Amino acid sequence: MLFSPYCAAVNRETHEEVAIKKIINAFNNKIDAKRTLREIKLLHHMDHENNRDLGCFSMVLYFIYSSFMLHVIAIKDIIRPPKKENFNDVCIVYDLMDTDLHRIIHSDQELTDDHCLYFLCQLLWGLKYAHSANVLHRDLKPSNLFLNENCELKIGDFGLARTTSETDFMTEYVVTRWYRAPELLLNCSEYTAAVDIWSVGCILGEIITREPLFPGKDYVHQLRLITEMYRADGGPKSRRLQNPSSRCLLRLLLGSADDCSLEFLRSDDVRRYVKQLPRYPKRQFSA
């Protein structure tokens, strides 16, 4: 496996603070080497795709996408070895961030509604930037979302990302289980950017409730949690999450919410908005 610690450093020429990720013996394992190459390739690919000439709209689009681009970790440099013969480790220079969302969620730091909204907006902006370049992240989770002291969020770790134009088989083993979409759990050979959006929903739920929505022990257990946690009759299977907000949020994610399910929303405007959404009746699925 890759051993990739980050360390803080200062660029001697620009005096800019950066983070350096050192991948030791990067070429010993073929899969790990491909992941490293993929991350470098896709981050450069996104920068190229979102800044190509688009005629009279290019200037407007440049400003739009440059704001989205701020929410994706950028590769600043790759430190090359003095000789090819000594090229065993890969050192990648990134933006320096202070912490990640996983640490914030599971700390004593208070998270207000404004925090939740700000984190969500930045996550979606960064994801919009990636998806606009036809890149699926496929491994979104709180520990891959980096933050600085100003609560600015950047999406990182594109080692499992891929372009939607690639034709190789899309494996389901591409995202941490707790944030994995059902189509990945069911081993679908093709999927869309919706797999990232599912992960966003799971992350949002974890920000609000301070606990994972679907902490599955294996992929079968993961599917069971998703299907059994939501029951219209509010039976005991829907109460495995001890936090009432978690159960209410789960109902919002998996179907139309009733008035009782909206009680945990503190904003009257948000409740009114959700109530105005089209309602979908419960459906029974069978083979």
N, C-alpha and C positions, 0 to 999 in steps of 0.2 A: 504494500500500500504506500501511497505518497505520504511523506512526512513534510508538511508545508507550514512551518511556523512563520508568523509575521513579525517583523521588528520595525521600529520607527527609526528613521534616518533623516539627515538634512543634506540637500543638494548643495555641494560646495560652491557651485557656480551661481545658482539662483537663490540660495538660502531658503528654499522651499522645503517644508516638512513633508515627508512621503512615507509610505509603508513599503517594505520589501518582503516579498514572499519567496522563500528559498525552497525549491523542490529538489531534494537530495536524491541522487541516482535516478534522475528523471527517466532514463531510457532502459532501466533494468526490466520494467514491466511494460508490455506492449499496450495494455489498456490504459494504464496511467499516463504513458507518453502521449497517447492519442487524446486523452482528456486535456492535457496541458496544451497541446497544439491546437485543439478545438477552441479552448478559451481565448487564446491569443488571436486565432483566425477570426472568430466571431465578433470579438470586440472591435477589431479593425474593420470587419465587414459592415457592422452597424454604422460606424463612423462614415464609411464610404457611401452606403446606400441612402442614408438620411441627409447627405449633403451633396448629392448629385444635381446637375443642372436640370431645373424643371421649368425653363422658360420664364414667362412674365411673373409667375407665382413663386419663383425660386427665393426671392428675398424674404417674402412673407413667411414661407415655409421654413426658411433657415432660422428665423427668430423663434418660430413655434417649436421646432425640433431641438434648437439649442437649449431651450428651457427644459424640455423633456430629458435631454441628454445629461443634464446636471444630476439626474437621479439614477444614473448608472455609473458604477465604478469604472474609471478610465485607466487604461494602461499608459503610463507615462514613458516607460522605457523598459528595455530588456538588457540586463548587464551581460555583456559577452565575455567569454574567457579569453585570456591572452593568446592561447593556442587551441587549435581544434582538438589536439590529442588529449587535452585536459577538460574537454567539454562533457562533464558528467552531471553537473548540477545546473539547474535553471533558476535564475534570479529575476523576478518580474517586479517592476516598480509601479505602485498604484497610488491613488489618492490616500492620504492618511485620514482615518476616522478614529473616533474615541472609543466606541463600543458597538455592540450589536443589539438588535431588538430583543433577542432571547434573554439577554442579561437584564434588560430594562423590565421586561414583563415579569420576570421572576425575582425582582428586587422589591424593596420597600418604597420605591419611587412612586408617588401618586400620579396616576394617569387620568386626566380630565377628558371630557368630551372633545375639547379642542385638540388635545394630544391625539386622540383616536382619529379625528377627522384629518388632521395634518399628516399623520403617518399614512393614512389610507390614500389621500390625494397624491402624495409623493410616490407611493408605491405604484399607483395606477399610471401616473405620468411616466415613470421609468419603464413600466411594462409596455405602455403605448409606444415608446421609443423603440424598444426591442421588437415588438410585433410589427411595427411599421417597416422594419428591415427584414421581415419574414424570419425572425428568430424566436424560437420558443425556449424559455429558460429551463423548464422541466424539473427544477429543484428548488422552488421557492419555499422558504421556511424562515422563521424569525432569525436564526443564526446566520443567514445569508443576507440579511438586511442591516446595513451598517449605518451608524448614527454619529453625529458630532455633538458638541455641547450646545449647539443652537437648534437641536432636534431636526437637523437636515438629514434626510434619508437617502441612501444610495443602494441600489441592487448590486450584489457582487456574486462571485463564484459561478462563472458561466462554464465550468468544466463539463457539465452534463447537458449544456444547451445544444441546439441543432437548428439548422435552417429548415423551413418548411418545404424547400425545393429538393432536399435530399431524398433519395429513393430507397435507402436501405431500410430494413425492417425496424419498426419502432418498438423497442422493448419496453415492457412495463417497469423494469427495474431502473427507473430513472429519477425517482423523486422519493424523498424520505416518506415512509409509509403513512405517517399521521396526516400528511398534507396531500396525499395522492388521490387523484380523481377516480371515480368508479370505473371509467373506461380503461384506465391503466390497471386497476385491480383485476378487471375482467380480461386483461391481456388482449385488448383490441389491437390489431395490427396497424390501424390508422387512427389518428386523433388530431385535434385542432388546438388552437390557442386557448380553447375553453379549459384545458387542463391547468393552465396557469391561473385562470380566473377562479377555479375551484380552490386552488391553494390560497389565493388572496382572501376568499371567504373564510377559510379555516384560520388564517392568520388574524383577520379582523376579529373573529370570535375569541381567539386567544388573547388579543389585546384587551377586549372588553371584559372578559371573565377571569383573566389571569390563570387560565388552565386550558390545556388542549381540548378541542372538541371531540376528536376521535383518536384516543391513544391506543391503537390496536397493537396486539402482541405479535401478530403475524397477519398475512394478507387475508386469510379467511376470517379471522377475528375482526379485522378492519371493516370488511364488508358487513359483518354481523352488526357492528356498532352503528354503521350508517343506516342500515335497513331497520334495525330493531329499536333504535333510540327514539324514533319518531312514531308515535301511535296516536291516532285521533282520540282514543278513549283515555289517554293520559295514564295508561297502565304502568305497572312497576318497571317494565323494560325501558320506559322513557325517563326513569328516574335514576339511571346509573350515574348521571352527572349530578353531583350534590348541589352545585350552584344553580339556583332558580334561573338566573340570567342565561346560563348555558343552555338550559332546556328550552327557554323561550326563543333564544337566538337560533337554536337548531330547527325549531318549527318554522322560523322565518326563512331559513336556508332551504328547507326541503318541501315547502308548500305554503299556501296562503295562510296567513295568520288570523286568528280570531282576536276579538278585543282583549281577552284575557292574556293572550300571548304578547301583546304590545305594552303591557304595564311596565316592563323594565326599561323602556325607552323614556329617557328623562325630558326629551324635547317634544313639546306639543306639535311643532311644525313637522318633525319627523314622523310622529304618529299619524298626523293628517295625511302626509304624503303616502305612507304605506297603505293607509285605508283607501286611497284613491287608485291604487294599482289594480289592474284586472285580477279578478279572483279565479282561482283554478280549483275545481272540485277534486276531491280525493279519488284516485283511480286504482282499481285492483289490477295488478299485472299477473299474468299467468303464461305458461309455456304454450 
